[in-house]
Amino acid sequence: IRAPLGVCAGITPFNFPAMIPLWMFPLANVCGNTYILKPSERDPGAAMMLAEMAIEAGLPKGVLNIIHGTHDSVNFICDNPDIKAISFVGSNQAGQHIYERGSKNGKRVQANMAAKNHGVILPDANKEN
């Protein structure tokens, strides 16, 4: 049986403030879950704009929720028994903390840590400019 988990959460990094949340909440919402998004405290504006656009597009109020903060907000997500799953993208240190604390509390946790933005330089690339 496929059934929504209920409340899911995402914790996102500063360097892709729109792209990574768009990997998270639309999929959770389409699968019938509500979502709590905690953007980086360094650039929360993109998350707020995404939430406004989602409401304008017809997402009911309360289906996507934004919380702001640092450690206390992360720990709230990890510890709250109503939140059933966490998606995280960011540093190793934060990801290990979220994975361990969330898992200890019985949550499904996916933690994508320490990603790098690799590039491929082809043989015919102009390496001077």
URGIQUI-V195012 format. One record per pair of residues at least 24 apart in sequence whose C-alpha atoms are under 6 Angstrom apart, sorted by the first residue. I is the first residue (numbers start at 1). J is the second residue. D is the distance in Angstrom with one decimal. If there is no record, write none. Layout:
I;J;D  I;J;D
//
This chain:
4;32;5.2  4;33;5.5  6;33;4.9  7;33;5.7  7;34;4.9  7;35;5.7  7;83;4.8  7;84;5.8  8;35;4.9  8;83;5.5  8;84;5.7  8;85;4.8  8;86;5.9  9;35;5.4  9;36;4.5  9;37;5.7  9;86;4.8  10;37;4.8  10;86;5.6  10;87;4.7  10;88;5.8  11;38;4.8  11;39;5.9  11;88;4.9  12;39;5.0  12;40;5.9  12;89;5.5  13;40;5.2  13;90;5.3  14;40;5.1  14;43;6.0  17;46;5.8  18;46;5.7  34;63;4.6  35;64;4.9  36;65;4.7  36;66;5.7  37;66;4.8  38;66;5.9  38;67;5.1  38;68;5.8  78;102;4.5  85;109;5.7  89;113;5.9
//
